[in-house]
């Protein structure tokens, strides 16, 4: 088990002074003359800021050449924030290497998927397998720990920043061969796993293996002639950057033993296996930047993923924008109330911090129009500052009741990065099949019915979950089928879907009939899979309603399962489209096609009822309801994402904490548009 998973600390910060949700964010005083710093301190205090993230992109300033380190300016910054009572999340600055390093050691630069070698510039431009990058990043992290690890206000280490991208250079090619040697041991086993007898790809020497990109196996970014090779390279790239993170964490740990270490993740980020990464993070943190039109359910889904990869423990909201982003085609302002609403949404799903990028708006380069607490105007007389000040006061007033609080979910959705990668590398059956689309369809059905749901991995314990949904479980890793058999046999309800049980962990088809190792559990045999072009559909009737059948239609035969309904047209009219198979004390369901939002809503409602899972509150359109439990009690969060006020009928007695208003069961309350109610259930304390 990885070291991060061994921890069972509920609160993410061990510092005894942290007794409320921390509030603040990325502060870059190195971009400003020192006379402005004191004014920033005044404005921070006015806004209720109590925590800043420092030193995220300062490597060039800290190390002007190979042998020189200059910490004097950072010393003054650290002393200033300490004097002003601010907690610090201290970054290692290694997300962008200095220009001198690229000039002296060009091998530190990345090579793109196209095969083009980068020059110095931007960020995410360091080869993760460069010995030079690894040497100097570790050294800098260690020096920062030695210099600042004793500061009593340093509450966490922030390694790198938003790790991402991939590299295809000679460093990576050599390292990939070593990674493969360690994994497969022999070329015979590698050739078997990759099925290299296809197209004459048999390897007789490790040096014959090259990176899979547009110069070799790929004919598009996500289309490859050898899925097994490209899949392993995805795993390798994720592991390489994870090793960078671990390098720096180990350097820090040699000096400071008790300060937690993290890095900021990015929700459902495809390129890195966050489930594996989380095992090496003392707490999970992430950056929430939804687009202007992102549905609230999708934002909630990202939060729940972050909580899930951390084993259900709280996470840190490390970044969000106070108002406007800078990278969208149309960078609309957050309307009044939305910043507060999204901040509380994060807390409702498990965040123990509300942090932003950025504290003071930059004057140059690509983020100069990205939102900030302190705008270019330089004072507190702005709408954004007033809203953030009000939220800061609210967080201070409510204290730390929810800190360490967990979400007691009884339903779960299985997500697996290997499955994601392999599914979307698949040569067929449809280019429109996207993993997250299918995950989101099921998640939204839970979300709209106020049923808390966890995200779990293939390595997680399923005990305690009455309902498990595994959308498009294309890859069933060796041994995991036994986990699912045992889960259902013990009384669990499993739902999986079309194009499941097809391959093993090497992306090799399991012969003998789909869905492979799940065939007996599901009680079906899938003979063919029909891919419907966009705009075409079949249909079926279930639950007294008519639903569409789209994208893929599995044509299957019953082998013990009950056919709940059938396709209505085409040559496979009358073939089962929804099946259920009793197995032990539980039931395994199979959904043989993609359908409508209404179908997923109705299916989840039915199966949640069968599993004895109740909604937190009767659904009200556009009102999200979440739950956290801590040592201070049980908290419900009511978030009105709509444009209209709504009347809620309270189904439990409790206290609306922001208003210090006691409510009786059955009492009606008005929740304004974009407003939030944090509601502690039970007697007032």
N, C-alpha and C positions, 0 to 999 in steps of 0.2 A: 504493500500500500504506500502511496506517495505521502511525503511528510505533511503536506497541507491537509490531507484527509484525516490525519490522526488527531487533529485539533478539534475540540468540541466546545471551545469558548464561544458563548452566545454573542457577546459584544465584540465588535471588530477592533476596538482600541482598548489596550490594556491600561492606558494612562488613567490613574485614579481621578484626575480632574475633569475628564470628559463625562459630563452628566446630562447632556442634552444633544439634540441633533446638531452636528457641526455645520456651520454656515460660512461660506466664503468662496474660495476658488483660486484659479491660476493668477498669480501676481508676478509681473515681469519688471521690477524696478530698474533692472540693468538697462532697459530701453529708455530710461528717463534721467535727466540731471538730478542730482541728490537733493536740491532744494525743493523738489516736488514731493519727495518721500514723506516728509512730515505732514503735508497737506493730505496725502493719501491716508495716513494714520487717522487723521481727524475724520475723514469721510468714512473710513471703515467703522470706526466707533459709532458714528451716527447711524450707519446702516445695520448695525448689529453683527458685523462680520467678526468671527472669532477664530477662523482657521484660513491659512493661505498655503497654496502649493507653490514652492519656490524652485528655481534652478532647473527648469525643464529643458531649456535650449541654450545653455551657457558654456558648453564645452570649449568653444573657440576662445571665449573670454578667460576661462579658467586655465587653459593650457595653450599659450601662444606658440610654443614649439615643442619639440620632442622631449626636452629635458626640463622645461620651465613650467612651474605651476604658480598661478597668481590668485590667491584666495582673499586678498585684502578687501576688495569691494564686496564680495559675498559675506565676509566677516561683518562689515558694517550693516549690511541688510539684515543679517541674522540677529545682530544685537538690537537693531531698531525694532524688529517685530517682537523680540523677546521683551524688550522694555515696555512695549505696548500691549502685552498680555495675549499675543496671538499664538495659537498652536500652529505648527509647521508640518506639512507633508513634504519631505525633502526629496527632490528628484535627483537622479544621477547624471542628467544632461547628455546621455549617450545616444539620443535619437537622431542626432545629426553630427557627423564627425567634422573636425576642422579642415579648412582648405589646405593647410600645410601637409596634412596627412595624405590627402588625395594626390598632391603634387609629388611628394617624396615616395609614396607607396601606392601607385595607381591600381595595384591588385586589390585594394580595399574597396574599389568601386564596383557596383553591380553591373551585370550584363542582363539586358532585357530578354523577354520571351522571344523576340525577333532575332536575337543573337548580337544586337548592337551593344557595345560597351559604353556605359554612361561616363560623363565627365562630372566634375564637382558641381553640386547644385541641389536644390530642393531638400527633401529629407527622405527617409526610407531609402537611402542610397548607399548603405554599407553592406557589403557582402557578409552574411552571417557566418560564413566559413573562412573568412580571412583571418589568418593568424595575427596579423597586425591589429585588426579591429578588436579581436578577442583580448589581446594583450593589453592594449591601452584602455579599453572600456573597463576591464577588471581593475586595472591599476587606479583609474579615476574613482571608481566606486569605493575602493578601499581607502583612498586618501580622504574622501568626503566623510566616510564613517569615522576615521581616526580624528578628524578635525571637529565634527559636529555631533557625533554620536552621544556625547555627554550632555548636550543641551537638554534641559528638562522639558522644553516645550516641543521637541521633535517627537511626534506621535506615530509617524509611519515613514517608510522609505518607498519612493516611487521610482522603480527601475524603468529606464527607457521612456518611451511614450508611444502608445498606439502602434505596437509592432504590426508590420504588415508587408505585403508585397512578396516577391520571389526573386531569386537570382539564378542565373544559368551560366556562370563563369567557370573557369578551369578549377578554381578552389572548390566550387560546389560539385563539379564532376568527380574530382578525386574523392571528396568526402562522401559523395553518394555511393561510390564503389565500396568504400569502407563500411558504410551503413548497411549496404546489401550483404557484404561478407558476414557482418555480425548477425544479421537477421536470418539468412539462408544457409550459412556455413559452407555450402558447396554449390558449384555451378549447376550440378545435376538437379538439385532442389530448386534453384532459381529458374532454370529452364522449364521445369514442371509447373511451377507456380505461375509463370508468365505464359505458358503454352506456346513457347517459342518455335515449336514445329510448324506453326502457322507462318506462312510467307517467308520461310527459310531464315528465321531469326535466331537459330540456335547459337549460343555463345560458348566459346571454347577457352576464353581468357577474360579475366575481369576487366582488363584494359580495353576490351572491345565495347564495353558498355558506355554509352554517351547519354547526356541529359536529354529528356524528351521535350523538344520545343519545335518552333517552326523550321528549324534546320534539320530536324530528324523525324520524329513520329507524328507530329501534329500537322493537320491541314487547316485547322481553325483553332482558336484559343481553347475552346472546350470540346473539340472533336479530334480524336486521336485514333491511330490505327492499332495501337496496342494499349488497351485500357489498363492492364496490369502494371505496365511500366509507368504510365502517367500517374496512376493511383499511388504507387509506391513513392514517386517523386513528390507528390503532394504531402504524403506522410513525412518524408525526409525534410522538406522545407519547413514544415511546422516544428519538427523536432530540432532543426538547426537553430531557429530563432528562440525556441524554448531553452536551448543550451546557452544562448547569449544571456537570457534572463537569469538562468541559474548560475552562470559565471559571476555575474554581478552580485546576486544574492549571497553566494558563498563568500565573496570578498567582504561584503557587509557583515555577514554573520561571524566572521573571524574577529570582528571588533565589537559589534553590538549584538548581544544575544537575545534581547527581549523586545526590541522595537519591531513591530510587524512590517513585512515587506510585501508589496503588491506591484502591479502594473495595470494601466488602464486598458480595458478591453473595449470592444465595439459591437456588442449585441450579437446577432447572428452574422458573424463575419466568417465567410466561407473558407478563407485561406488557412486559418489556424484552428487546430483542434482544441477549442477552449475547454472541453471536458477533461482533456489530458493536462492542459496548462493549469487548471484550477487546483490540481493536486499539489502544485508547488507554490501556490500563493497563500499567504497567511490570511488574507481575506480577498474576496473578489471585488473589483471596482470596474466601473465602466462609464463610457461617455455617451450620453443620450442626445442625438441630434436628428429628430424626426423631420421629414420634409413637411412642407406647408399642408399637404393633403394627406398625410399619414393618418390612418384611422386610429382612434384611441386604443382599439383592441390590439393593433400591431405594436404600439408602444408598450402596452401592458405585457405582451408576449415576450418582448426583449427583456423587460425587468424580471419576469418570471424565469427566463432562461438563466439570467445571472444568479438569481437565488438558487436555482436548481443545480447549476454546476458547482456551487459552493456547499452542496450538501444540505440545503435548506436554511443555512445560516444567513444573517443579514449581509448586505453588501454596501459598498460606498458608491453613491452617485458622484463620480469624480468631475465630470464636466457636463454642462448644458449651456445654452446661450440665454442670457437675460432677455433678449428680444430677437434680434435678427441674425441669421447666418450670413455667410459670404460666398458660398460655393454653388448655391442652387441657381438655376436659370432665372428664377424670379424670387428674390429674397424679401418676402413679405415680413412685416413686423408681427410679433406676437401681440395679439389684441389684448386690451386691458383684462386682467384677471387670468390670462392663459399661463403666464409664467408661474404664478402661484398654484394654479390647478395642476400643471405638469410636475411641479416640485412635490406636491402632496401625493400625486399618483405614484411617484417613485417611492416615497415613504410607505404608502399603502401596500406596495408589493415587496417591501423588505429593505429599503434604504435606511441607513443610519446617518447619512450625511446629505446635505443639499449644497453642492458646490458647482461653480460656474467657470467657464472660460468666457470672459476674462475680467479682471478687476478694473483695469484701466485700458481704454481703447488705444491700440497702436496707431502711429501716424504714418507708417509706410509698409509696403509689401502686401501680401495677399490677404492678410487678416485685418487690415486697417478699417474695414467697414463691418467687421463682425462685432456683435453687440458686447456691451460691457456695463459694469456697475457705474463707472465714471466715464462719461462720454467725452468727445472731443471738446465739449464746452468746458469741462474741467471743474464743474461744481455740482451741488446736490439738487439744483432746481430743474430736474427733468422728470418726465413721467416714469421712466424706467427706474431711476433712483428711488423715487417715492414708493413705487410698488415693492422694490426689494427691501427698502427700509421697513415697510409694513410687514413683510414676511419675516424679516429678522426679528421684529418685536414679537410676532406671533409664535415663532419657534422658541424664543426665550421664555415666553409666558407659559407655554405648554410643557416645557421641561423635557424630561427624559423618560416619560412613561412608556413609550413604545420601543426604547432602545433594547436591542437584543431580541425583540419580539419575532416569533416565528409564525408562519402561515400553516395551519393544520389541515393541509389538503388530503383528501381521500381519493382523488382521481389524479392520474398521471398521463403524460404523453412521452413516448419514447423518441428520443432524438439521438442520432449517431453521425458524427462527421464522416467516418469512412463510408457509411451508407449514402450520405449526401454526395460526396465526391464521386463514388462509383456510379450512382444512379445517373448523374448528369454527364458523366463520361460515356455512358452506355450508347452503343451504336444502334439506336432505335429503342422503343417502337415509335416515339413521337418527340419531335424537337420542342413541343410545347409542355412537356412534362417537367415541372420544376418542384423540387422537394419542398421548399418552404411554402409554396402555394398550397400544397396538400396539408402540411402541418397547420398552417394558419386557418384553413377551413374548419378543422376540428377545434382548434383553440378558440376561435371566435364563438363557436357554439357553446362552449363552457362559459366564456366571458359574458355573453349576452344573457345567460341564465344565473349569473352570480354564483357560479360553482368554482371554488378555488381549484387550481390545477398546478401540479409540479411538473417540471421537465426532468426526466431521468435518463441515464445512459445505460449501456449494456452491462456496466460494472456495478450498478446500484442495486441495493436491496429493495425488493418490491413489497416486502411485508408492510401491511397497513393500507395498501391501496386496493380499493374494491373494484376499480375500473382502470384499465390500462389501454390506451390507444397507441397503436404503432403504425402510423401512416406510411404507405409505400415502403415496407420493410424488404426492400430489394435484396439486401445483403443480410444473410443470417450467419453470423460467425460461428465457427465450430464450438459446440458446447452450449451456445445460447439457446438453442431450441429446447434443451432440457430445462433451462430456467423458465421458459414460457410454459412448457408442459406442467411443471411443478406449480407454477403460479395459478393456472386454471384448475388443476386438479385439487388445489387447496381451497377453491371457492371463488377465485378471481374471475372477472369478466374481461376478456381480451377482444379488442377490435383491431383487425388489420385489413388491408385493402388490396386492390388490384396491383399487379406487378410486384408481389411480395414472395419471399422464399425462393428467389431465382438463383442467386449465386452464393458462393462462400466468400471468405475474407480476401481471397486472391482475385475476386471477380471471375471465377470459373463457374460455369453453370453446373448446378447439381442435377445430374441426369436421373431419369426415372419418373419424370412428370412433375410439373409445377403444382403446388408451391413447395417442392423439395422436401426439406426436413420438417416442414409444418403440415404436411399433407394429412397425416393421421390426426393431428390436433384439430385441424379445421374440418376434417371429414369431407374433403372435396378433391377433385382432380381438374386442373385447368388445362384444357387441350389446346386452345388458341387464344390469341389476344388481338382484338381488332382496334386499330388506331383511327379515330374519327378526326378529320380535318376541322379546323375552327369553323364554327357555324353549323356543323352537322351534329345531329343527336338522335339517339334512340330514346326510349322512355320505359317507365314502369309505374305500377300503382302499389302503394303500401300505406298502411296506417290510414286508409280511406282517402288518400290524396294521390295526385299524379305528380311524378318527379321526372326530370330529364336524366338521361344517361349520356355522358359526354367524355371526350378525350380518349379514354381507353375503355374497352368493354371486354372483360374476360369471359370466354365461353367455357363453361365448366360443367362437370358432372358430379352428382352427389355420391359420396362414399360414406354415408352414415349421418351426414348433416341434414338438417331440415331446410328446404327451400322456402324462404319467407315470401318471395315474390319473383317474377320472371320478366325478361325483356318482352316488349310488346311488338317489335317489328324486326325486319331483316331476316336473313336465313336462320338466325339463331333465336327467333321469337319462341318463347316458351322455355328457354334455358334460364336457370336460376341466376339472379343478379344480387340477391342478398340472402345469406345463409347463416344459420346458427347451429352449433354442434355442442351438445352437452358433453363435458369431459370431467370425470370426477365430480366434484361438488360445484364446478364452475361451468362457464360457457365460452366458447370461442366463436366470434362472429367474423364474417368475411363480406366486405363491400366490394363488389366486382367492377365498379365503375366510379367515375367522378359524377357528383350530382350537384344540387342547388343548395344555397344557404338554408332554405327551409328544411331540406332533407336532413342536413347535419344537425340542425337545431332539434328536429323531432327525434332523430336517432339517439343523440346524447341525452335528451330528456328521458326517453324510454329506458336507456341502459343505466343512467344515474339512479332512476327510481328502482330498477331491479337490484342495484348494488346498495341500496339504502342510503344514498348520498343526497343530502338536502341542500337546497339553495340557501344562501345567506339571508336573502330578503327577496320578496316578490319582485320580479323584474319590472323596472320602469324605463321606458325608452330613453336612451342617451344618459342614463344615470348608472355609473359604475359603482359596484359595492365590493369592498375587499375586507379582509380580516387579518389581524395580527394579535398574537397572545404573548404576553410577557409577564414578568413577576409582578407588574403593576396592574394587571387585569387583562380583559379582553376588549379589543378596540375594533370597531367597524368604521370604515371610511366610505362616505357617500360623496361621489364626485360627479357633478352635473356638467357633462361635456356639451350639452345642447345650448341653443340660442334663446331658449325660453325658460322661465321659472317653472318649477314643478312642485306639486304637493305630495309629500311622502306621509304615509301612515306608519308610524313606528310600531314594529312588531315585537319589540322588547323594550322594557324599561331601561333607562340609562341617562347619561348626561352628554349634551352637546358641549364639548369642552371649550371651543372658542368663545361661546356665549355664556358659559357657565350656567346652562339652562337644563334643569331636570325635565325629563319627558316620561310620561306614563305609557304603558303598552296601549296601543290604539290611538294615541294622540297624533294629530296631524300637524306637520311642520312644513314651512315653505323654504325650499332650497333654490336660491336665485341662480340664474344662468351663470355658468363658470364658477360657481361657489363650491366650497368643500365643507363637509361636516365630519369632524373627528368625534366619534361617539363611543364613549366607554359604557359598556353594558353593565347592568346590575345596579346595586346601591351606590349612591354617591359616597365618596370616601373623604 
